Amino acid sequence: MRTVARLVTCSAGAVALLAAAALPAAAAGIPPASAGSAVTVHVALAQSDWYWREQKTDLAGQGISPPQALPDQTVPAGDLAVAGPEGPTGNGSETGPDKATFLGFDVTSIPRGSTITAFRISLPVDPSSGAQQVNPTSTDILACASTSGWSGGAGADSFSGKPSDSCTATSPKVTTPDKGKTFAVDIASIAQAWVAPGALNLGVGITDSPTNTTAPYQVVFGPKSALEKLTASVTYLPPAPVVVATASAAAPAPPANAPPAIPSAAGGGTVSSGGGVLPGPVPTVPASTTTATTTAAGPAPVVAPTTAPRALTLAATSALPGAGFWVVAGLLFLLLLAVSLVLGDARVPVRTNRDRGVSRALRGRHSAARGRRPLIGLPHSAS
């Protein structure tokens, strides 16, 4: 039983050693092998609004605003619209689209510092008779990054409240893959700025191309029930793990007013003109050898060797120990098992000599007493 107990104890000790060796890898927070794989999520539309160039903000030039925005009968309530061509906005010589839509998506589920590889939006076109579509397959619609803040609303707002945008001819183009039933665009290049550390999510504008000055069109997105459930498909790469870097200290340069150094005859250092000995380079650090040449003006100063800092990168490895660890652990287990078998409870019989000490003396006296007559009334002594 003792052998079995010791075998169980040795096995438990070996398991404890394995667990202790594997614990540092788990405690170090090493990311899993799939930490750099792409992730796809769906983000919801958080707010939206659209702006109309003809919306009046000044009645008869008297500086009086209308009591409420004028409705556009071609765009049902709750829908969004985009229309062109470009025209004067009423602000000096500026031009702009006839209608422009702005969208804001909730990207809080995407970690800061991620790399967005795809941000796909698909806007449904309202098929109702109240939504007036003019050339619904227009190729003049662009997605442009908003550069100022804005708030969602019911639409048909004046251009005086429209956010500015960075719309150029190279902005992502909004196209229809199904002949005017939906319009789709990938705004990964715009959305990347939304997840940068410290950046703001200002949304995206769906607007007319600045180069379109002649082609009229209008596309109405909806209905309202479809826009309330609108989401965008986003694919991104999570941020890279933090890299710990260490830098070796570079040898300090000699002061500008230091006296010129002269090679020491004893080796291992240089002798300054002031009589002191300057330390030589550390033997264990490789350094390029600089040969000083002597001119009429005096010996050239010796440049202190420097070493470039090195970066230590922690390679992402698996949290489980390697094969070498398991080989060593197996040998340790076999060693403990052999020791337990050798130190088992095999019992060695010990011979006892009954002819020594007090027992021998008592038996001698008993034998002598038997040679004589026994004592009357006294019992024999036990052997």
KAHU-V620480 format. One record per pair of residues at least 4 apart in sequence whose ideal C-beta (glycine too) atoms are under 6 Angstrom apart, sorted by the first residue. I is the first residue (numbers start at 0). J is the second residue. If there is no record, write none. Layout:
i & j
I & J
I & J
//
This chain:
i & j
1 & 344
2 & 343
5 & 339
6 & 339
9 & 335
9 & 336
9 & 339
13 & 332
17 & 328
20 & 320
21 & 320
22 & 26
24 & 318
25 & 318
29 & 318
30 & 34
30 & 240
30 & 315
37 & 234
37 & 236
38 & 235
39 & 234
40 & 108
40 & 233
41 & 230
41 & 232
42 & 104
42 & 105
42 & 106
42 & 231
42 & 233
43 & 105
43 & 230
44 & 104
44 & 229
45 & 103
45 & 104
45 & 105
46 & 103
46 & 151
47 & 79
47 & 102
47 & 151
48 & 101
48 & 151
48 & 152
49 & 79
49 & 80
49 & 100
49 & 154
50 & 99
50 & 156
50 & 158
50 & 161
51 & 98
51 & 155
52 & 88
52 & 97
52 & 158
54 & 68
54 & 155
54 & 157
55 & 65
56 & 64
56 & 157
56 & 159
58 & 63
58 & 65
68 & 155
71 & 155
73 & 131
74 & 78
74 & 80
74 & 219
75 & 129
75 & 130
77 & 223
78 & 125
78 & 219
78 & 221
79 & 100
79 & 220
80 & 98
80 & 219
81 & 98
81 & 100
81 & 140
81 & 205
81 & 218
82 & 97
82 & 98
82 & 217
83 & 96
83 & 97
83 & 139
83 & 207
83 & 211
83 & 216
84 & 211
84 & 212
84 & 213
84 & 214
84 & 215
85 & 94
85 & 212
87 & 94
88 & 93
88 & 95
88 & 158
96 & 206
96 & 207
99 & 204
99 & 206
100 & 205
101 & 202
101 & 204
102 & 202
102 & 203
103 & 202
104 & 231
106 & 193
106 & 200
109 & 113
109 & 194
109 & 235
110 & 237
110 & 238
111 & 194
111 & 196
112 & 196
112 & 238
113 & 194
113 & 235
113 & 237
113 & 238
114 & 236
115 & 187
115 & 190
115 & 191
115 & 235
116 & 234
117 & 185
117 & 187
117 & 234
118 & 186
118 & 187
118 & 190
118 & 231
118 & 233
119 & 185
119 & 232
120 & 184
120 & 231
121 & 181
121 & 183
122 & 182
122 & 220
123 & 181
123 & 225
124 & 180
125 & 130
125 & 219
125 & 221
125 & 222
130 & 219
133 & 216
133 & 217
134 & 216
135 & 179
135 & 218
136 & 175
136 & 179
137 & 216
139 & 207
139 & 208
139 & 211
139 & 214
140 & 173
141 & 166
141 & 170
141 & 172
141 & 208
142 & 171
142 & 173
142 & 184
142 & 186
142 & 203
142 & 205
143 & 164
143 & 166
143 & 170
143 & 204
143 & 206
144 & 165
144 & 189
145 & 162
145 & 164
145 & 201
145 & 202
145 & 204
146 & 163
146 & 164
146 & 165
147 & 162
147 & 163
149 & 162
152 & 156
156 & 160
164 & 204
166 & 170
166 & 209
168 & 210
171 & 184
171 & 186
173 & 182
173 & 184
175 & 179
175 & 182
176 & 183
177 & 181
186 & 190
186 & 203
189 & 203
192 & 198
193 & 200
207 & 211
242 & 312
243 & 313
244 & 310
245 & 311
246 & 308
247 & 306
247 & 308
249 & 305
250 & 303
250 & 304
250 & 305
252 & 303
253 & 257
258 & 271
258 & 272
258 & 273
259 & 272
259 & 297
259 & 298
259 & 300
260 & 269
260 & 271
260 & 277
260 & 300
260 & 301
261 & 270
261 & 298
262 & 269
263 & 268
263 & 269
263 & 270
267 & 279
268 & 276
268 & 277
268 & 278
268 & 279
269 & 277
269 & 301
270 & 276
271 & 275
271 & 277
280 & 286
280 & 304
284 & 306
286 & 304
289 & 302
291 & 298
291 & 299
291 & 301
292 & 299
293 & 298
320 & 324
353 & 358
354 & 359
355 & 359
362 & 382
365 & 380
//
